[in-house]
Amino acid sequence: MTAVSKNNAKRVTAPVATERLVLRPFTSADVEDRYAYQRLPEVARHLYRPPLTREGCAESIAARAEGTDWRTDGDTLLLAVCRAGEPGVVGEVVLTLTSAHARQAEIGWVFNPRHAGRGYATEAAGALLSLAFGQLDAHRVFARLDVLNTASARVCERLGMRREAHLVENDLDGDRWGSEYVYAMLAREWKG
């Protein structure tokens, strides 16, 4: 992926390929693939929100169809994760600029459970970390996840992120008080 400067902003303009995957911006043709996993209660259970509707999937894809500037707090890069040489979206990765001044970003991932256990989340998140540190000039990237989301905790650990915090009952997930872990990595720690 390349980042180009435009009015002091960076914009991701091209897909990135890993050994097995391609990370690229979503298109309107991806709505059904994204909805197939975003509608599942077992996918949304660790995200502190209800499953997405088809309309919600389509709206968020349309909002980012032209890409996203990387300049202002809240700017978000949402990428479809596809298997190289195969049709369809298997999941997504997201990077949100949480502090432009401090060059900090939050990373996240969501995958279709049909493709679990193959290392796709680790491979895709690793590629996104490389983009964050190498081209988008992030100083620190962090992930927040529900403590019950052991699969995502393992992804963070495989990436070399350290657990920095355990927030106890810090959010309400429906009727349940949820606790979160915060994992993070600094640019100087990334060995990508």
Buried (B, 14 or more C-beta within 10 A) or exposed (E): BEBEEEEEBBBBEEBBBBEBBBBBBBEEEBBEBBBBBBBBEEBBBBBBEEBBEBEBBBEBBEEBEEEBBBBEEEBBBBBBBBBEEEEEBBBBBBBBBBBBEEBBBBBBBBBBEEBEEEBBBBBBBBBBBBBBBBBBEBBBBBBBBBBBBEBBBEBBEBBBBEEEEEEEEEEEBEEEEBBBBBBBBBBEEBEE
